[in-house]
Amino acid sequence: MKIDVLFSWVRIFYPKASGYPAYLLLATLVPQKIFGINFFAKWPMHFTSRALSPHKVVIGENTMPGWSPHCYIQGKNGIEIGSNLRMGPGVGLISANHKLDNYDEWEESEPIRIGHNVWLGINVVVMPGVQIGDNVVVGANSVVTKDLPSNSMAAGVPCKIIGEKAPYAGISYA
């Protein structure tokens, strides 16, 4: 009985993480809310992942950027993420670059926009201002420098479209 109360209490901290078991959310709650690692992120994150400017990151349902280890989410210019994003380990979402003439300042750009039902493979880096459509898979070790349309598969450095993707077969949150 007490464990059920604890699990429902965990969901208060992470209301948009509906598709994840409460015991996994509890594993992130201790480092995040008690020890202060990624304290200001409003979603559960792995203790080895980092979020810079998390207040400028907007996420959809069943989405937890940084859930995998060693991810870096930098929201200086904003990041908008749709529902049901999956990120592999080591993914970087970089919304702002340093200015070339002053490394202590950031370049202004459009926010990163990621659609619904997107999968970013291990070590993918998404650069500032990029828009990724719905139902997209980005292959491992890719650097996304240009927009990717919906229903596509992409990979490479720089990332290029390598094929079309069938409609998402799981629960769609779009």
C-alpha positions as semicolon CSV with decimal commas, in nm:
position;residue;x (nm);y (nm);z (nm)
1;M;0,000;0,000;0,000
2;K;0,274;0,248;0,093
3;I;0,461;0,177;-0,229
4;D;0,153;0,271;-0,436
5;V;0,133;0,604;-0,254
6;L;0,502;0,664;-0,323
7;F;0,462;0,587;-0,694
8;S;0,164;0,821;-0,725
9;W;0,366;1,090;-0,546
10;V;0,646;1,052;-0,804
11;R;0,398;1,125;-1,085
12;I;0,330;1,466;-0,928
13;F;0,687;1,567;-1,014
14;Y;0,673;1,424;-1,367
15;P;0,314;1,454;-1,498
16;K;0,406;1,428;-1,868
17;A;0,595;1,101;-1,824
18;S;0,277;0,896;-1,848
19;G;0,421;0,607;-2,051
20;Y;0,702;0,524;-1,811
21;P;0,681;0,298;-1,505
22;A;0,679;0,482;-1,174
23;Y;0,974;0,281;-1,036
24;L;1,195;0,416;-1,318
25;L;1,079;0,770;-1,247
26;L;1,164;0,715;-0,881
27;A;1,520;0,625;-0,983
28;T;1,563;0,973;-1,135
29;L;1,379;1,154;-0,857
30;V;1,647;1,100;-0,592
31;P;1,947;1,243;-0,785
32;Q;1,737;1,514;-0,948
33;K;1,518;1,649;-0,671
34;I;1,713;1,552;-0,358
35;F;2,076;1,588;-0,471
36;G;1,996;1,871;-0,716
37;I;2,140;1,719;-1,035
38;N;1,936;1,883;-1,315
39;F;1,708;2,017;-1,044
40;F;1,535;2,276;-1,266
41;A;1,444;2,034;-1,544
42;K;1,072;1,964;-1,524
43;W;1,114;1,614;-1,667
44;P;1,311;1,313;-1,542
45;M;1,676;1,301;-1,653
46;H;1,956;1,050;-1,605
47;F;2,206;1,172;-1,346
48;T;2,488;1,179;-1,608
49;S;2,287;1,394;-1,853
50;R;2,287;1,774;-1,834
51;A;2,032;2,044;-1,913
52;L;2,138;2,405;-1,969
53;S;1,850;2,659;-1,967
54;P;1,583;2,390;-1,912
55;H;1,318;2,660;-1,858
56;K;1,336;2,726;-2,235
57;V;1,262;2,363;-2,323
58;V;0,898;2,270;-2,393
59;I;0,814;1,900;-2,411
60;G;0,510;1,697;-2,511
61;E;0,355;1,388;-2,355
62;N;0,560;1,073;-2,299
63;T;0,884;1,262;-2,373
64;M;1,190;1,271;-2,151
65;P;1,495;1,423;-2,317
66;G;1,806;1,320;-2,129
67;W;1,654;0,999;-1,994
68;S;1,943;0,810;-2,153
69;P;2,291;0,861;-2,007
70;H;2,535;1,134;-2,114
71;C;2,286;1,353;-2,305
72;Y;2,327;1,731;-2,329
73;I;2,025;1,957;-2,374
74;Q;2,120;2,322;-2,423
75;G;1,809;2,539;-2,448
76;K;1,959;2,889;-2,478
77;N;1,748;2,974;-2,788
78;G;1,466;2,736;-2,697
79;I;1,376;2,379;-2,781
80;E;1,024;2,259;-2,865
81;I;0,976;1,883;-2,852
82;G;0,659;1,700;-2,952
83;S;0,521;1,389;-2,788
84;N;0,691;1,050;-2,779
85;L;1,055;1,146;-2,843
86;R;1,314;0,872;-2,792
87;M;1,681;0,964;-2,751
88;G;1,975;0,728;-2,736
89;P;2,276;0,782;-2,508
90;G;2,501;1,079;-2,580
91;V;2,250;1,283;-2,780
92;G;2,312;1,659;-2,790
93;L;2,043;1,920;-2,856
94;I;2,239;2,242;-2,912
95;S;2,010;2,544;-2,960
96;A;2,282;2,813;-2,967
97;N;2,643;2,846;-3,084
98;H;2,905;3,076;-2,937
99;K;2,980;3,396;-3,128
100;L;3,304;3,365;-3,323
101;D;3,438;3,701;-3,203
102;N;3,340;3,656;-2,835
103;Y;3,315;3,305;-2,690
104;D;3,129;3,434;-2,384
105;E;2,825;3,533;-2,595
106;W;2,573;3,324;-2,785
107;E;2,441;3,360;-3,141
108;E;2,067;3,422;-3,170
109;S;1,876;3,163;-3,376
110;E;1,538;2,999;-3,410
111;P;1,460;2,728;-3,152
112;I;1,509;2,362;-3,231
113;R;1,172;2,205;-3,315
114;I;1,127;1,829;-3,295
115;G;0,796;1,670;-3,397
116;H;0,600;1,376;-3,258
117;N;0,720;1,013;-3,263
118;V;1,087;1,090;-3,332
119;W;1,381;0,864;-3,255
120;L;1,732;1,008;-3,225
121;G;1,996;0,733;-3,223
122;I;2,308;0,720;-3,008
123;N;2,536;1,028;-3,022
124;V;2,313;1,231;-3,256
125;V;2,376;1,607;-3,243
126;V;2,099;1,849;-3,346
127;M;2,229;2,197;-3,429
128;P;2,059;2,538;-3,370
129;G;1,743;2,627;-3,560
130;V;1,685;2,277;-3,702
131;Q;1,330;2,150;-3,747
132;I;1,262;1,777;-3,743
133;G;0,918;1,669;-3,861
134;D;0,689;1,399;-3,720
135;N;0,771;1,027;-3,745
136;V;1,145;1,065;-3,814
137;V;1,436;0,833;-3,730
138;V;1,787;0,978;-3,718
139;G;2,070;0,723;-3,730
140;A;2,355;0,692;-3,482
141;N;2,640;0,947;-3,481
142;S;2,456;1,187;-3,715
143;V;2,493;1,565;-3,706
144;V;2,163;1,728;-3,803
145;T;2,240;2,067;-3,959
146;K;1,933;2,107;-4,184
147;D;1,559;2,051;-4,147
148;L;1,425;1,696;-4,184
149;P;1,074;1,640;-4,324
150;S;0,813;1,416;-4,164
151;N;0,812;1,040;-4,234
152;S;1,180;1,018;-4,317
153;M;1,493;0,832;-4,210
154;A;1,820;1,023;-4,205
155;A;2,182;0,960;-4,113
156;G;2,535;1,084;-4,165
157;V;2,765;1,379;-4,109
158;P;2,611;1,607;-4,218
159;C;2,278;1,429;-4,184
160;K;2,100;1,344;-4,512
161;I;1,772;1,173;-4,588
162;I;1,831;0,806;-4,668
163;G;1,473;0,686;-4,706
164;E;1,106;0,714;-4,624
165;K;0,959;0,578;-4,305
166;A;0,631;0,393;-4,263
167;P;0,371;0,552;-4,034
168;Y;0,434;0,512;-3,663
169;A;0,269;0,190;-3,543
170;G;0,277;0,251;-3,165
171;I;0,053;0,475;-2,960
172;S;0,058;0,809;-3,137
173;Y;0,047;1,120;-2,920
174;A;0,021;1,360;-3,215
